[in-house]
């Protein structure tokens, strides 16, 4: 398993950050520019990653003010899960975003850079949007 993670501090209460992340409609604002054809509900999102693949993801688990777990809604090119973990630190929110992916050697070489960029960009965008 390959693990890609990024952590950021958001200057908002944990309940507000959780409410944002618990709704898949809001995740479009966190995504990089190469995401196209975004469609979502509160629980599921489908989109194209420009020139790469189409993905459909859904929220599998919500734990109020602490966790949002996202998994593929349809068979992905590789097994993966996306987890947002939240904790309160001095009135602010520490948000850790982790993507765990089951990548073979070739996929690891091709996807590691883009997946790390994705987690970094999503946490940066979360902090910008909510701070």
Wavefront OBJ file of the C-alpha trace (Angstrom):
o trace
v 0.000 0.000 0.000
v 1.159 3.494 -0.842
v 0.268 6.323 1.516
v 0.071 9.997 0.589
v -0.679 12.516 3.309
v -0.793 16.195 4.066
v -1.827 18.150 7.172
v -2.975 21.734 7.494
v -4.316 24.016 10.231
v -7.592 25.783 9.429
v -8.564 28.858 11.446
v -12.126 27.665 11.979
v -13.893 25.509 14.589
v -13.738 21.767 13.934
v -17.550 21.564 13.525
v -17.445 24.049 10.636
v -14.597 22.236 8.842
v -16.350 18.880 9.360
v -19.651 20.226 7.978
v -17.807 21.394 4.838
v -15.977 18.078 4.292
v -19.013 15.888 5.100
v -20.782 17.182 1.955
v -19.299 15.891 -1.327
v -20.731 18.932 -3.148
v -18.046 21.032 -1.431
v -15.127 18.857 -2.522
v -15.095 20.347 -6.050
v -13.646 23.518 -4.503
v -10.708 21.502 -3.137
v -9.806 19.771 -6.383
v -7.014 20.790 -8.768
v -7.646 22.420 -12.140
v -7.350 19.179 -14.126
v -10.715 17.938 -12.803
v -13.535 18.092 -15.370
v -17.221 17.169 -15.637
v -17.821 17.282 -11.862
v -21.207 15.958 -10.712
v -22.079 15.456 -7.066
v -24.644 14.947 -4.358
v -24.025 15.172 -0.620
v -22.737 11.573 -0.652
v -21.275 10.832 -4.125
v -19.104 12.639 -6.674
v -18.172 11.676 -10.241
v -15.552 13.459 -12.301
v -12.896 13.106 -14.980
v -9.221 13.597 -14.292
v -8.091 15.286 -17.491
v -6.448 12.804 -19.879
v -6.222 10.135 -17.165
v -9.466 8.491 -15.979
v -13.044 8.902 -14.793
v -13.683 8.366 -11.084
v -16.747 8.039 -8.911
v -16.262 8.303 -5.144
v -18.619 8.213 -2.186
v -18.551 8.941 1.519
v -18.497 5.601 3.310
v -18.273 6.834 6.883
v -18.823 10.057 8.791
v -17.854 10.533 12.434
v -19.077 13.922 13.612
v -16.307 16.501 13.911
v -13.495 13.969 13.474
v -13.588 11.776 10.335
v -14.800 11.617 6.733
v -13.890 8.392 4.891
v -14.279 8.317 1.106
v -14.062 5.212 -1.097
v -14.648 4.448 -4.793
v -18.329 4.160 -5.727
v -17.436 2.161 -8.837
v -14.495 -0.091 -9.654
v -11.451 2.223 -9.797
v -8.187 1.619 -11.672
v -6.756 0.621 -8.261
v -8.143 0.165 -4.734
v -7.951 3.289 -2.613
v -9.470 5.194 0.251
v -9.372 8.867 1.118
v -9.595 9.892 4.757
v -9.981 13.324 6.325
v -9.174 13.309 10.045
v -9.965 16.388 12.084
v -8.896 17.469 15.551
v -9.198 20.678 17.504
v -5.993 22.523 18.384
v -6.361 25.760 20.394
v -9.727 26.591 18.837
v -8.493 25.918 15.303
v -8.821 22.692 13.305
v -5.989 20.418 12.307
v -7.041 18.591 9.142
v -5.059 15.574 7.967
v -5.852 14.193 4.522
v -4.576 10.731 3.610
v -4.927 8.736 0.406
v -4.075 5.050 0.696
v -3.750 3.296 -2.660
v -2.932 -0.252 -3.690
v -0.519 0.486 -6.530
v 1.554 -1.984 -8.487
v 5.123 -0.935 -9.355
v 4.209 0.707 -12.674
v 1.210 2.562 -11.206
v 3.363 3.660 -8.270
v 5.862 5.249 -10.681
v 3.091 6.952 -12.671
v 0.683 7.950 -9.901
v 2.809 8.770 -6.837
v 3.611 12.340 -7.896
v 0.049 13.235 -8.920
v -1.459 11.641 -5.771
v 0.916 13.521 -3.458
v 0.180 16.716 -5.377
v -3.535 16.027 -4.941
v -3.360 15.671 -1.134
v -1.163 18.758 -0.859
v -3.454 20.810 -3.092
v -6.647 19.718 -1.320
v -5.318 20.616 2.148
v -3.951 23.956 0.868
v -7.285 24.765 -0.797
v -9.200 23.796 2.370
v -7.105 26.203 4.455
v -7.538 29.005 1.867
v -11.288 28.508 1.529
v -12.141 28.322 5.212
v -9.587 30.679 6.766
l 1 2 3 4 5 6 7 8 9 10 11 12 13 14 15 16 17 18 19 20 21 22 23 24 25 26 27 28 29 30 31 32 33 34 35 36 37 38 39 40 41 42 43 44 45 46 47 48 49 50 51 52 53 54 55 56 57 58 59 60 61 62 63 64 65 66 67 68 69 70 71 72 73 74 75 76 77 78 79 80 81 82 83 84 85 86 87 88 89 90 91 92 93 94 95 96 97 98 99 100 101 102 103 104 105 106 107 108 109 110 111 112 113 114 115 116 117 118 119 120 121 122 123 124 125 126 127 128 129 130 131
